[in-house]
Structures are given as C-alpha cells and as structure tokens.
Amino acid sequence: MAAVAALHSDTCGLSDPGTPCAAVGILRIGADTIDTLALSDVTLMVETEQGAQITCDLRIEEISGTEPAAVEGMLFGTHEHKAAISALVENQTQTRNRPDGWWVGRSVPRPATEAVFTCEFRRPEGRASRWRGGGRPVMIGGMGTSADAGDASAGQGHTLSLPEPTGPCPVGTTSLWLTDASRPDPWAAGVNTRELMVSLWYPAAPSDGRRAWYMTPAESEILIASARITGLPPDALSTVRANAVVDATPAGRQRSLPLVLLSPGFTNPRSTLTALAEDLASHGYVVAGIDHTYESDATAFPDGRVTTCLARQAPRPGRNEKVVAGRTADVCFVLGELTGAHPAWPGAGLIDTSRIAMAGHSIGGAATISAMLADWRIRAGVDMDGATRARIPAEGLSRPFLFMGTQASYTPGTPGRKSSVITWERDWKLLTGWKRWVLVEGAIHASFTDLVLLADQAGIYVGAGLSGARSLDISSAYVRAFVDQHLRETPQALLDRPSPRYPEVTFCSPEAETRA
C-alpha cells in the first residue's frame, strides 16, 4: 500500500479523509498453493479440487446496516436520495479504518493487518501452465503491481513526499537571510549579531518552475544522524517532494493577505512545518517559518555554513526560558523585517499588517504566548503540544488562543498529570478572550509536524496511533479554521463543537475537569 501510494502522491489527495481509498484483493501463487487476501468490498474466487473457494470482506455491509437498501429504493437524484447517500457516506466515514468498524486500503499499511485472508488453497491439478511466468500480476486497489517487486525499501528506495495543499491557490516559496545587528547571538559566544534563516510560503501565480527543496543534503545528513536513524540514506530528507515553487511570482492585492508566523520545536528546523505552511498559503495566507539559529540540529546558510544545535549544550536549568526569550526576540525582529518601512521581501506589500497570527510546535508553541505578550501586532496564537514558559500577567491575555495537544500529555484534571498540562491549566485561567483546548487521540508529540508522515513513508515506526497523513490533515484543518475565524472574521463551526469528520479530536473544559 505504501509503495502504491508513493507512486500516486503527485496526483491524488492522499491525506483527504474521504478519498482516495481502495478495495484490495491479492492472490499469492506458491509452488503448490494459492493464498488469498481481501480488504473491503472485494471478492476473490479460486477454483480448487474441492470446488470454488471464496474469500470476501463483508464488514462494510454489516456496519452500514439497512442504509444501502434504503438508498437503493429511492429515485435517483431526488432530495431524499441525496440525503440518504449523505447519511450512508457519513456513517461509513465515521467507522472506516477503526477497530470496531471496517477497513479499506489507504496510504498507510496498517489496514493490511486487518484484512480477511485464507491460506493454502491447493492448486488444481493440470493447470500449472496458467501460473507460469516471472512478474505475477497482483491487484492492489485497482492498480497493478508485481508480486516479485519485493519490498519498496529493498528495491527503488523510499519515496518521501508531502501532501498536496487543500486550497485553490498555487504556492510559491522563497528564503530570507536576515541579520539583526541590534543584539548578540544568545548561544554563540563572540557573535555580535543574530542571523536567521526564514522561509516564506505565499499564494503565487501559476508556474511550472522548480519545486523547493525540503532541506539541503547537509541538513538532512545531520538531522538523520542526530535522530540515530540507520535505515535511511543520509540525504533522504533533502529528496522530500514539497509542493511550493521556488521564487514564484506572488499573487494578490496590496495589503490583502494575512500573515502567519511559525516557530518549530527545539532541535527541529523550520522545514518540519512545511506541510502546514503550504496548506495555509494555498488558502491565501503568507506564512513565515523561522529557523532559530543554534536551536535547530542543522541550519544551512547561503554562504555554505551549516550551524548546529549549540543550545543543547547549555545548562538545563533556565535553558527553556532562555529559548523562549530568544525566540520572542526573533519573532519581533522578523515581523519588523516583513512589515517595516524597508521590508526584506519584495512581496511584503501584499501583507495586511493588521491581520497577523503565530503558531508554534513544542517550545515554539510556548514562545507563541511570550511573543504575543511582547508584540501587540500578533492578534491570535496557537500552541501545538508545547508546555508554556512565559508567565501571563494577572490582568490576562485577551487575544484569541488555541491549545492543541496529545491526550497523553495534555488531558486536564487527571490525577498525577504531567507538569506540561499544569502549565496549560495555569494559563487557561489567564486567557480572557476567545479560547479552545483540543486534544487529538492517537497523536504523539511529533504528529503536529511533517515528521510522522515522513517516518510512515520510510517504514519507520514511531509509536503513533494515528497516521502521519491523518494527523497533518487534522492539525492543518484546525489551525486554518482558527486563523480564518480570527484573522478573516469568518465563523468556523469546526471550532465550536466535535466534528464527525474528525472524531479523533475532543474538546476540553479544564475548569470542570479540574474541579472533578
């Protein structure tokens, strides 16, 4: 499944929760036996000496109950027929690829373990010639591949790619090398300026130009070595297929596009939030992803230097607070470079300086509150799975804020809960404006980045109960809904109540749960 998904990553919306999906039927032909596997609504019939042997998967029919029959009895195209179809699809969507539901082929291998299979039908005598040959055809989700192809990792290697953005706008990207001469670097002794690399993603005019590198080969080598991953080529992350076109012409009217700032987790480069950035840009946002130099395992500069994570060597007591303070200064500086009188980006005139938000992962999320307290230009903020550090003053923070995290670390009110959730509970009381606290079932800390998706594609198990494609779909949808509501003043029902499209997401009411 992973190999077939990789072949179609450029043409199919593999992260969409509704499509694509595929019934799977496989015949494995041995010297004397035939094994069969069926997943979803496919039937395999094998003629044997004992008669026809059938393998089928009826779970979708069992789950759907009487709804298909009700649809079949209606006049096609009527309002009642459309409503019944919608109800059927909604029911099937909610129960798809769940332990108590039914399973279908998707862009991750997990459903294969839930297939119906029958082993070792004896092959009929006298029919060996029918099965002779080299690459034996096997149908996987309606697309032919070869049973002799072997494992993808053993053959052509891993194909790593990001999901296509969901918005209507083509996406461009460019990089800025910025220098803040007003302050020394907080981590590199004797360096009297602060240098930053910033990636911008933005709505662009259609272009057939070159797609952006995900990161440089040098950055990839350092990150893979730092993570102690031995199953990937050193340059594997530099080969990831992103969607944005390098230096494409920005599109839009002057002062019309909201700006979203992104801050990655500690040791992570800005590229780990690329999928979120590209998706926001495809919906009409300018997005600025900041590499906080010496806090990432690797940051490549245009002059050939690659800086590493010096901050990791700092004493642990007070280190996180120093990181947050430094990132706050980085964010304020970048904002000035993008919205000031002499902006560093030629397309900066498109930015509506009255509509700016910030989102961050891990300590980048913690830095979001600190940056909002320091800079009034940031109208709204999102913390993705980051324990907060900066103390909100007693008068509170009245601008909109979204907490989005894992159940394991941020479930409020639970006995013996982690210190991380206690920081959210503390700050929740001081967030006096619009606020939400949502948790994602099955997510791990890295699920709010590109990393789990790329691990899935590379065949690396990271312990997530949710596929990387699905977790990116969820985090992108909720961040986009948040900025749509608070920067574009477009109400979003997704933020008001649980959604059947995202059953993994739960809303928390920390006051009630803490009292309980």
C-alpha positions as CSV (number, residue, x, y, z in Angstrom):
1,M,0.0,0.0,0.0
2,A,2.8,2.4,0.9
3,A,4.5,1.7,-2.4
4,V,1.4,2.3,-4.5
5,A,0.6,5.4,-2.5
6,A,4.0,6.8,-3.2
7,L,3.5,6.2,-7.0
8,H,0.4,8.4,-6.9
9,S,1.4,11.1,-4.4
10,D,1.6,13.7,-7.1
11,T,-1.9,13.1,-8.5
12,C,-4.0,12.0,-5.5
13,G,-5.0,13.8,-2.4
14,L,-3.8,11.0,-0.1
15,S,-4.4,12.9,3.1
16,D,-8.1,13.5,2.4
17,P,-10.2,11.7,5.0
18,G,-12.9,10.7,2.4
19,T,-10.7,9.7,-0.6
20,P,-8.9,8.0,-2.0
21,C,-9.5,4.6,-0.7
22,A,-9.4,1.2,-2.3
23,A,-10.6,-2.3,-2.0
24,V,-7.7,-4.7,-2.1
25,G,-7.6,-8.2,-3.5
26,I,-4.4,-10.2,-3.6
27,L,-3.6,-13.7,-4.9
28,R,-0.3,-15.1,-3.8
29,I,0.7,-18.0,-6.0
30,G,3.1,-20.6,-4.5
31,A,4.5,-23.7,-6.0
32,D,1.6,-25.8,-4.9
33,T,-0.7,-23.4,-3.1
34,I,-2.7,-20.2,-3.6
35,D,-3.2,-17.7,-0.7
36,T,-5.9,-15.0,-0.8
37,L,-6.4,-11.7,0.9
38,A,-9.5,-9.4,0.7
39,L,-9.9,-6.0,2.2
40,S,-13.2,-4.0,1.9
41,D,-15.8,-4.8,-0.7
42,V,-13.8,-7.2,-2.9
43,T,-14.5,-10.9,-3.5
44,L,-11.9,-13.4,-4.6
45,M,-12.9,-16.8,-6.0
46,V,-10.4,-19.6,-6.6
47,E,-11.3,-22.8,-8.3
48,T,-9.8,-25.8,-6.4
49,E,-10.3,-29.5,-6.5
50,Q,-12.8,-29.1,-3.7
51,G,-14.8,-26.6,-5.7
52,A,-14.9,-22.8,-5.7
53,Q,-13.3,-21.2,-2.6
54,I,-14.4,-17.6,-1.9
55,T,-12.7,-15.0,0.2
56,C,-14.6,-11.8,0.9
57,D,-14.8,-9.0,3.5
58,L,-18.4,-8.2,4.5
59,R,-17.7,-5.8,7.3
60,I,-18.8,-2.6,5.5
61,E,-22.2,-4.2,4.8
62,E,-22.5,-5.2,8.5
63,I,-21.6,-1.7,9.7
64,S,-23.8,0.1,7.2
65,G,-26.9,-1.9,8.3
66,T,-30.1,-1.1,6.4
67,E,-28.9,2.2,4.9
68,P,-27.7,0.8,1.5
69,A,-31.1,-0.9,0.9
70,A,-32.9,2.3,1.8
71,V,-30.8,4.2,-0.8
72,E,-31.4,1.6,-3.5
73,G,-35.2,2.0,-3.1
74,M,-35.2,5.7,-3.8
75,L,-35.5,7.7,-7.0
76,F,-32.0,8.7,-8.2
77,G,-31.3,12.5,-7.9
78,T,-34.1,13.4,-5.6
79,H,-33.6,15.3,-2.4
80,E,-34.4,12.2,-0.4
81,H,-31.9,10.2,-2.4
82,K,-29.1,12.7,-1.9
83,A,-29.9,12.9,1.9
84,A,-29.8,9.2,2.2
85,I,-26.5,9.0,0.3
86,S,-25.0,11.6,2.6
87,A,-26.2,9.7,5.7
88,L,-24.7,6.5,4.3
89,V,-21.3,8.1,3.5
90,E,-21.2,9.8,6.9
91,N,-21.8,6.5,8.7
92,Q,-19.2,4.8,6.6
93,T,-16.7,7.6,7.1
94,Q,-17.1,7.5,10.9
95,T,-16.5,3.8,11.1
96,R,-13.8,3.4,8.4
97,N,-10.4,2.1,9.5
98,R,-11.4,1.7,13.1
99,P,-11.2,-1.4,15.3
100,D,-15.0,-1.6,15.7
101,G,-15.7,-0.7,12.1
102,W,-14.5,-1.7,8.6
103,W,-11.2,-1.4,6.8
104,V,-10.1,-0.2,3.4
105,G,-6.8,0.4,1.7
106,R,-5.4,3.9,2.4
107,S,-2.0,5.5,2.0
108,V,-0.6,3.7,5.1
109,P,0.0,-0.1,5.6
110,R,-2.0,-0.5,8.8
111,P,-5.3,-1.7,7.2
112,A,-3.4,-4.6,5.7
113,T,-3.2,-6.2,9.1
114,E,-7.0,-6.2,9.3
115,A,-7.6,-7.9,6.0
116,V,-9.5,-11.2,5.6
117,F,-7.2,-13.9,4.4
118,T,-7.2,-17.6,3.6
119,C,-4.1,-19.6,3.3
120,E,-3.0,-22.6,1.2
121,F,-5.8,-23.4,-1.1
122,R,-4.4,-26.4,-3.1
123,R,-3.8,-25.5,-6.7
124,P,-5.9,-27.5,-9.2
125,E,-4.0,-30.3,-10.9
126,G,-3.1,-29.9,-14.5
127,R,-3.3,-26.1,-14.5
128,A,0.2,-25.2,-13.7
129,S,0.8,-23.5,-17.0
130,R,-1.7,-20.8,-16.2
131,W,0.5,-19.6,-13.3
132,R,3.9,-19.8,-15.0
133,G,5.9,-16.7,-15.6
134,G,8.1,-14.0,-13.9
135,G,6.4,-10.9,-12.5
136,R,3.0,-12.3,-11.5
137,P,0.2,-9.6,-11.6
138,V,-1.4,-8.7,-8.3
139,M,-4.2,-6.2,-8.0
140,I,-3.7,-3.6,-5.2
141,G,-6.6,-1.2,-5.0
142,G,-7.3,-1.5,-8.7
143,M,-3.7,-0.6,-9.7
144,G,-1.4,-3.4,-11.0
145,T,2.0,-4.1,-9.4
146,S,4.1,-7.2,-9.3
147,A,4.3,-9.8,-6.6
148,D,8.0,-10.1,-7.5
149,A,8.6,-6.4,-6.9
150,G,9.7,-7.0,-3.3
151,D,9.7,-4.5,-0.5
152,A,9.9,-0.9,-1.6
153,S,12.8,-0.2,0.7
154,A,14.8,-3.1,-0.8
155,G,14.2,-2.0,-4.4
156,Q,13.7,1.5,-5.6
157,G,14.2,3.1,-2.1
158,H,11.9,5.3,-0.1
159,T,9.8,7.9,-1.9
160,L,9.1,10.8,0.6
161,S,6.6,13.5,-0.2
162,L,4.3,16.0,1.5
163,P,0.5,16.0,1.0
164,E,-0.9,18.4,-1.6
165,P,-2.2,21.6,-0.2
166,T,-6.0,21.7,0.1
167,G,-6.6,25.3,-1.1
168,P,-7.2,26.8,-4.5
169,C,-4.1,28.9,-4.7
170,P,-0.7,27.8,-6.2
171,V,2.0,28.1,-3.7
172,G,5.4,29.9,-4.0
173,T,8.2,29.9,-1.6
174,T,11.4,31.8,-1.0
175,S,14.1,32.1,1.7
176,L,15.4,35.2,3.5
177,W,18.8,35.5,5.2
178,L,18.3,38.1,7.9
179,T,20.7,39.7,10.3
180,D,19.7,41.5,13.5
181,A,22.6,43.8,14.3
182,S,20.9,45.1,17.5
183,R,21.7,42.1,19.6
184,P,24.3,39.4,20.0
185,D,23.6,35.8,19.4
186,P,22.4,34.2,22.6
187,W,24.1,30.9,22.0
188,A,27.3,31.5,20.0
189,A,30.0,33.2,22.1
190,G,31.6,36.2,20.5
191,V,29.0,36.5,17.7
192,N,27.7,40.1,18.0
193,T,24.7,39.8,15.6
194,R,21.8,37.4,15.3
195,E,21.5,35.7,11.9
196,L,18.3,33.9,10.9
197,M,17.0,31.9,8.0
198,V,13.3,32.4,7.3
199,S,11.2,30.6,4.7
200,L,8.2,32.3,3.2
201,W,5.3,30.5,1.6
202,Y,2.6,32.5,-0.2
203,P,-0.1,32.4,-2.8
204,A,1.5,32.6,-6.2
205,A,0.8,33.0,-9.9
206,P,0.6,29.6,-11.7
207,S,4.1,28.4,-12.6
208,D,5.9,25.4,-13.9
209,G,9.1,26.3,-12.1
210,R,11.2,24.1,-9.9
211,R,9.7,22.8,-6.7
212,A,11.5,23.7,-3.5
213,W,14.0,21.5,-1.7
214,Y,12.6,20.3,1.7
215,M,16.1,20.9,3.1
216,T,19.7,20.7,1.9
217,P,21.6,17.4,1.8
218,A,23.9,18.7,4.6
219,E,20.9,19.5,6.8
220,S,19.4,16.1,6.1
221,E,22.6,14.2,7.0
222,I,22.9,16.0,10.3
223,L,19.3,15.5,11.2
224,I,19.3,11.8,10.4
225,A,22.5,11.3,12.3
226,S,21.1,13.2,15.3
227,A,18.0,11.1,15.3
228,R,20.2,7.9,15.2
229,I,18.3,6.6,12.1
230,T,20.3,4.0,10.3
231,G,17.7,2.8,7.7
232,L,17.7,5.9,5.5
233,P,20.3,7.4,3.2
234,P,22.0,10.5,4.7
235,D,20.4,12.8,2.1
236,A,16.9,11.3,2.3
237,L,15.2,14.3,3.8
238,S,16.7,16.5,1.0
239,T,14.8,14.5,-1.5
240,V,11.3,15.0,0.0
241,R,8.9,16.3,-2.6
242,A,7.4,19.6,-1.4
243,N,4.7,21.4,-3.4
244,A,5.7,25.1,-3.5
245,V,7.6,26.5,-6.5
246,V,10.8,28.4,-5.7
247,D,10.6,32.2,-6.2
248,A,7.2,32.0,-8.0
249,T,5.6,35.4,-8.5
250,P,3.4,36.4,-5.5
251,A,-0.3,36.8,-6.2
252,G,-2.8,39.1,-4.5
253,R,-3.8,42.6,-3.9
254,Q,-1.7,45.0,-1.9
255,R,-2.4,44.7,1.9
256,S,-4.8,41.8,1.3
257,L,-3.1,38.7,2.7
258,P,-3.0,37.8,6.4
259,L,0.4,36.7,7.8
260,V,1.0,33.6,10.0
261,L,4.4,33.1,11.8
262,L,5.6,29.5,12.5
263,S,8.1,28.5,15.1
264,P,9.3,24.9,15.2
265,G,10.1,22.7,18.2
266,F,13.5,22.6,19.9
267,T,16.2,21.0,17.6
268,N,13.7,21.0,14.7
269,P,14.3,23.1,11.6
270,R,11.6,25.3,10.1
271,S,11.1,22.7,7.3
272,T,9.3,20.3,9.7
273,L,6.3,22.6,9.5
274,T,6.3,22.8,5.7
275,A,3.0,20.9,5.1
276,L,1.1,23.2,7.4
277,A,2.7,26.2,5.8
278,E,2.0,25.1,2.2
279,D,-1.6,24.4,3.1
280,L,-2.1,27.8,4.7
281,A,-0.5,29.5,1.7
282,S,-2.8,27.7,-0.6
283,H,-5.7,29.3,1.2
284,G,-4.4,32.8,0.8
285,Y,-2.0,33.3,3.7
286,V,1.6,34.5,3.7
287,V,3.5,32.1,6.1
288,A,6.9,32.8,7.6
289,G,8.7,29.8,9.1
290,I,11.7,30.8,11.3
291,D,14.8,28.8,11.9
292,H,16.0,29.8,15.3
293,T,19.7,29.5,14.7
294,Y,21.7,27.2,17.1
295,E,18.4,25.8,18.4
296,S,18.0,23.5,15.3
297,D,20.1,20.4,14.7
298,A,21.0,22.0,11.4
299,T,20.5,25.3,9.7
300,A,22.1,25.9,6.3
301,F,23.1,29.5,5.2
302,P,23.6,30.6,1.7
303,D,27.3,31.1,2.2
304,G,27.7,27.4,2.8
305,R,27.8,27.4,6.6
306,V,25.6,24.9,8.5
307,T,25.1,25.7,12.1
308,T,24.2,23.1,14.7
309,C,22.3,23.0,18.0
310,L,24.6,24.8,20.4
311,A,21.7,25.4,22.7
312,R,21.6,21.7,23.5
313,Q,24.9,22.2,25.3
314,A,23.6,24.9,27.6
315,P,22.8,24.0,31.2
316,R,19.3,22.7,31.6
317,P,18.2,25.0,34.5
318,G,16.8,28.1,32.8
319,R,17.5,26.8,29.2
320,N,13.9,26.6,28.1
321,E,13.2,30.1,29.5
322,K,16.2,31.4,27.5
323,V,15.0,29.7,24.4
324,V,11.5,31.3,24.7
325,A,13.0,34.7,25.4
326,G,15.3,34.4,22.4
327,R,12.5,33.2,20.1
328,T,10.4,36.1,21.2
329,A,13.1,38.5,20.1
330,D,13.5,36.6,16.8
331,V,9.8,36.8,16.0
332,C,9.6,40.5,16.8
333,F,12.6,41.1,14.5
334,V,11.2,39.1,11.7
335,L,7.9,40.9,11.9
336,G,9.8,44.2,11.6
337,E,11.6,42.9,8.5
338,L,8.4,41.9,6.8
339,T,6.2,44.8,7.8
340,G,8.5,47.7,8.3
341,A,9.3,50.7,6.1
342,H,12.0,48.8,4.2
343,P,10.9,45.2,4.1
344,A,13.3,42.4,3.3
345,W,10.9,40.7,0.9
346,P,9.8,42.3,-2.3
347,G,6.3,40.8,-2.0
348,A,5.8,42.2,1.5
349,G,3.3,44.8,0.2
350,L,0.8,42.0,0.0
351,I,0.7,41.5,3.7
352,D,-2.1,43.0,5.7
353,T,-0.2,44.2,8.8
354,S,-3.4,44.3,10.9
355,R,-4.0,40.6,10.5
356,I,-1.1,38.6,12.0
357,A,-1.1,35.3,13.9
358,M,1.5,32.9,15.2
359,A,1.6,29.2,15.7
360,G,4.3,27.0,17.1
361,H,5.1,23.4,17.9
362,S,6.5,22.3,21.2
363,I,8.7,25.1,22.6
364,G,7.7,27.1,19.5
365,G,4.1,26.9,20.9
366,A,5.4,28.1,24.3
367,A,7.1,31.0,22.5
368,T,3.8,32.0,20.9
369,I,2.4,33.2,24.2
370,S,5.6,35.0,25.0
371,A,5.6,36.7,21.6
372,M,2.0,37.8,21.9
373,L,2.8,39.4,25.3
374,A,5.7,41.2,23.8
375,D,4.2,42.3,20.4
376,W,0.7,43.6,20.1
377,R,0.8,43.1,16.3
378,I,0.2,39.3,16.8
379,R,-3.6,39.1,17.1
380,A,-4.0,35.4,17.7
381,G,-1.9,32.4,18.7
382,V,-1.7,28.6,18.5
383,D,0.3,26.3,20.8
384,M,0.7,22.8,19.4
385,D,1.8,20.4,22.2
386,G,4.1,22.8,23.9
387,A,4.4,23.3,27.7
388,T,4.3,27.1,28.3
389,R,7.0,29.1,29.9
390,A,6.3,32.8,29.9
391,R,4.0,33.9,32.7
392,I,0.8,35.7,31.6
393,P,0.3,38.8,33.8
394,A,-2.6,38.9,36.3
395,E,-4.7,41.1,34.0
396,G,-4.6,38.2,31.5
397,L,-4.2,37.9,27.7
398,S,-7.4,38.8,25.9
399,R,-6.4,37.8,22.3
400,P,-7.7,34.5,20.8
401,F,-5.7,31.4,21.6
402,L,-5.9,27.7,20.7
403,F,-4.2,24.9,22.6
404,M,-3.9,21.7,20.6
405,G,-2.1,18.7,22.0
406,T,-1.8,15.0,22.7
407,Q,-4.1,13.1,25.1
408,A,-1.0,11.6,26.8
409,S,0.4,15.0,27.8
410,Y,-2.4,17.5,27.9
411,T,-5.6,15.8,29.3
412,P,-6.7,18.2,32.1
413,G,-7.8,17.2,35.6
414,T,-6.3,13.7,35.6
415,P,-4.6,12.5,38.9
416,G,-0.8,12.5,38.7
417,R,-0.9,14.5,35.5
418,K,2.2,15.7,33.8
419,S,3.8,19.1,34.5
420,S,3.2,20.1,30.9
421,V,-0.6,20.0,31.3
422,I,-0.3,22.0,34.5
423,T,1.2,24.9,32.5
424,W,-1.8,24.9,30.2
425,E,-4.2,24.8,33.2
426,R,-2.4,27.7,34.7
427,D,-2.5,29.8,31.5
428,W,-6.1,28.8,30.6
429,K,-7.3,30.8,33.6
430,L,-5.5,33.9,32.4
431,L,-6.6,33.7,28.8
432,T,-9.5,36.0,29.0
433,G,-10.5,36.2,25.3
434,W,-11.7,33.5,22.9
435,K,-10.0,30.2,23.7
436,R,-10.2,26.5,22.9
437,W,-8.4,23.4,24.2
438,V,-8.5,20.4,21.9
439,L,-6.8,17.0,22.1
440,V,-6.0,14.6,19.2
441,E,-6.5,10.9,20.0
442,G,-3.6,8.7,18.8
443,A,-1.2,11.7,18.2
444,I,2.3,11.8,19.6
445,H,4.4,14.9,20.1
446,A,5.8,14.9,16.5
447,S,2.3,14.3,15.0
448,F,1.9,18.1,14.6
449,T,4.9,18.2,12.3
450,D,5.8,16.5,9.0
451,L,8.0,14.0,10.8
452,V,5.4,11.3,11.5
453,L,4.2,11.4,7.9
454,L,7.8,11.0,6.6
455,A,8.5,8.2,9.1
456,D,5.4,6.4,7.9
457,Q,6.6,6.7,4.3
458,A,10.1,5.5,5.2
459,G,8.7,2.5,7.1
460,I,10.0,3.8,10.4
461,Y,7.7,3.0,13.4
462,V,7.5,6.0,15.8
463,G,4.7,4.8,18.1
464,A,1.9,7.0,16.8
465,G,-1.7,5.6,16.9
466,L,-2.6,8.0,14.1
467,S,-1.0,8.0,10.7
468,G,1.1,11.0,9.8
469,A,-1.1,11.9,6.9
470,R,-4.2,11.9,9.1
471,S,-2.6,13.9,11.9
472,L,-1.4,16.6,9.4
473,D,-4.9,16.7,8.0
474,I,-6.3,17.4,11.5
475,S,-3.7,19.9,12.6
476,S,-3.9,21.8,9.3
477,A,-7.7,21.9,9.4
478,Y,-7.9,23.3,12.9
479,V,-5.1,25.8,12.6
480,R,-6.6,27.0,9.3
481,A,-10.1,27.3,10.9
482,F,-8.6,29.2,13.8
483,V,-6.9,31.8,11.6
484,D,-9.9,32.0,9.3
485,Q,-12.1,32.9,12.2
486,H,-9.8,35.4,13.9
487,L,-7.9,37.0,11.0
488,R,-10.7,36.9,8.4
489,E,-13.6,37.1,10.8
490,T,-15.2,34.0,9.2
491,P,-17.0,31.9,11.8
492,Q,-15.9,28.3,11.9
493,A,-18.2,25.6,13.2
494,L,-15.2,23.3,13.5
495,L,-14.0,25.3,16.5
496,D,-17.4,25.2,18.3
497,R,-18.2,21.5,18.7
498,P,-16.9,18.0,17.9
499,S,-16.9,17.2,14.2
500,P,-17.9,13.8,12.7
501,R,-15.2,14.4,10.1
502,Y,-12.5,14.5,12.9
503,P,-13.7,12.0,15.6
504,E,-10.1,11.9,16.9
505,V,-10.5,15.5,18.2
506,T,-12.0,16.2,21.6
507,F,-12.8,19.5,23.2
508,C,-11.7,20.0,26.8
509,S,-13.3,22.2,29.6
510,P,-10.5,22.4,32.0
511,E,-12.4,24.3,34.7
512,A,-15.0,21.5,35.1
513,E,-12.4,18.7,34.7
514,T,-10.1,20.2,37.2
515,R,-12.9,20.6,39.8
516,A,-13.9,17.0,39.2
